[in-house]
């Protein structure tokens, strides 16, 4: 995933109601239960099936750093799917998202206006329809470039055009050189 996809995923993870298992054994047992066996877990983590079994029985307690990261990422990606879906649905239908970004914005507008890209720090509440477009595109497997286009359209409507009250001649907003991006539910 890219910066926007990761930001959306972190926002949804804020809705978790229980902490993710901490120990390697608990994480491995969770994955074995989710994937219904040790063989799929071993294939996913690129380790032997016997190693998975040893983690499940707590015969091995401390994984190598690269395996620990893969293990934690795999658990985090599957943790509380119903809570995750409820948070997405609520943001897409009722609450929207809050986007906090520091990035370079350029735009295409009417003649006699400056379209020089400027670095801006924005914190904006995006309405539910924009959150829905972002989550739908993410679920469909859109590239980060496509997610950036959708986010730029949302920022164009909310910030630059202020819901249609100004900058009516603004055609396109480019969202580049992202230094920082966070979403919040």
C-alpha positions in Angstrom: 0.0 0.0 0.0 1.0 3.6 -0.3 0.8 6.6 1.9 -3.0 7.1 1.5 -3.9 3.5 1.8 -1.8 3.1 4.9 -3.3 6.3 6.4 -6.8 4.9 5.8 -5.9 1.6 7.4 -4.4 3.3 10.5 -7.6 5.4 10.9 -9.7 2.2 10.8 -7.4 0.5 13.3 -8.1 3.3 15.8 -11.6 1.8 16.2 -10.3 -1.5 17.6 -12.0 -2.4 20.9 -9.3 -4.9 22.1 -5.5 -4.7 21.8 -3.8 -7.0 19.3 -2.1 -10.0 20.9 1.4 -9.1 22.1 3.3 -12.4 22.3 4.5 -14.3 19.3 2.7 -17.5 20.5 -0.6 -15.7 20.9 -0.3 -14.0 17.5 0.6 -17.3 15.8 -2.4 -19.1 17.5 -4.7 -16.3 16.2 -3.4 -16.7 12.7 -3.7 -20.5 12.8 -7.3 -20.1 14.0 -8.1 -17.5 11.3 -6.5 -19.4 8.4 -7.6 -22.8 9.7 -4.3 -24.6 9.9 -0.6 -24.3 10.3 0.3 -24.9 6.7 -1.4 -21.7 5.3 0.2 -19.7 8.1 3.6 -21.2 7.3 3.2 -20.4 3.6 2.0 -16.8 4.3 4.9 -16.1 6.7 7.5 -18.0 4.6 8.6 -20.3 7.4 8.3 -24.0 8.0 5.1 -25.6 9.3 7.1 -27.1 12.2 8.2 -23.6 13.2 4.6 -22.5 13.3 3.7 -25.5 15.5 6.6 -24.6 17.8 5.4 -21.0 18.2 1.8 -22.3 18.9 3.1 -24.5 21.7 5.3 -21.7 23.0 8.5 -23.7 22.4 9.8 -20.6 20.6 9.1 -17.3 22.2 11.1 -14.6 20.4 11.0 -14.4 16.6 13.7 -12.9 14.4 13.0 -9.1 13.8 11.8 -9.6 10.2 9.5 -12.5 11.2 8.2 -10.5 14.1 7.3 -7.6 11.8 5.6 -10.0 9.2 3.7 -11.7 12.0 2.5 -8.5 13.6 1.4 -7.1 10.2 -0.5 -10.3 9.3 -2.3 -10.2 12.7 -3.1 -6.5 12.4 -4.5 -6.9 8.9 -6.9 -9.6 10.1 -7.8 -8.2 13.6 -11.4 -7.5 14.4 -12.8 -7.5 10.8 -16.4 -6.6 11.9 -15.2 -3.6 14.0 -13.1 -2.5 11.0 -16.1 -2.8 8.6 -18.4 -1.0 11.0 -15.9 1.9 11.3 -15.6 2.2 7.5 -19.4 2.1 7.1 -20.0 4.8 9.8 -17.4 7.1 8.2 -18.8 6.5 4.7 -22.4 7.2 5.8 -22.5 9.5 8.8 -19.3 10.9 10.2 -16.8 11.3 7.4 -13.0 11.5 7.9 -10.7 14.2 9.2 -7.6 14.5 7.0 -4.5 16.1 8.3 -1.8 16.7 5.7 1.2 18.6 4.8 1.8 18.4 1.1 2.3 20.4 -2.1 -0.8 21.5 -3.9 -0.9 22.7 -7.4 -4.0 23.4 -9.5 -5.3 24.2 -12.9 -7.6 27.2 -13.1 -8.8 30.1 -15.2 -6.2 32.2 -17.1 -4.6 35.1 -15.2 -4.3 33.0 -12.0 -1.2 31.5 -10.5 -1.0 27.8 -10.5 2.3 27.5 -8.8 2.3 24.5 -6.4 2.5 25.6 -2.7 3.3 23.7 0.4 0.3 23.7 2.7 -0.7 22.2 6.0 -4.4 21.4 6.1 -6.6 19.8 8.6 -10.1 19.3 7.2 -13.2 17.3 7.8 -14.1 15.4 4.7 -17.8 14.7 4.3 -19.1 11.1 4.2 -19.4 10.9 0.4 -15.6 11.5 0.1 -14.8 8.9 2.8 -17.0 6.5 0.9 -15.2 7.1 -2.3 -11.8 6.6 -0.6 -12.8 3.4 1.2 -14.6 1.9 -1.9 -11.5 2.6 -4.1 -9.2 1.1 -1.4 -11.4 -2.0 -1.1 -11.4 -2.4 -4.9 -7.6 -2.4 -4.9 -7.0 1.0 -6.4 -3.4 2.2 -6.7 -2.0 4.9 -4.4 -2.0 7.2 -7.4 -5.7 6.7 -7.8 -6.3 7.2 -4.1 -4.3 10.5 -4.3 -6.6 11.7 -7.2 -9.7 10.9 -5.1 -8.2 12.7 -2.1 -7.2 15.7 -4.2 -10.8 15.9 -5.6 -12.1 15.8 -2.0 -9.7 18.5 -0.9 -10.6 20.6 -3.9 -14.3 20.6 -3.1 -13.9 21.0 0.7 -10.9 23.5 0.9 -10.4 25.2 -2.4 -14.0 25.5 -3.5 -15.5 25.6 0.0 -18.5 23.5 -1.0 -19.1 25.6 -4.2 -18.9 29.1 -2.5 -15.6 30.1 -4.2 -13.1 29.2 -6.9 -15.7 28.0 -9.3 -13.2 28.1 -12.2 -10.9 25.6 -10.5 -10.6 22.6 -12.8 -8.1 20.3 -11.2 -6.0 20.1 -8.0 -2.7 18.2 -7.9 -1.8 16.6 -4.5 2.0 15.9 -4.6 5.1 15.8 -2.4 3.1 14.5 0.6 5.3 15.0 3.7 2.6 14.0 6.2 -0.9 12.5 5.9 -3.1 11.2 8.7 -6.8 10.3 8.6 -9.0 10.1 11.7 -12.5 8.8 12.0 
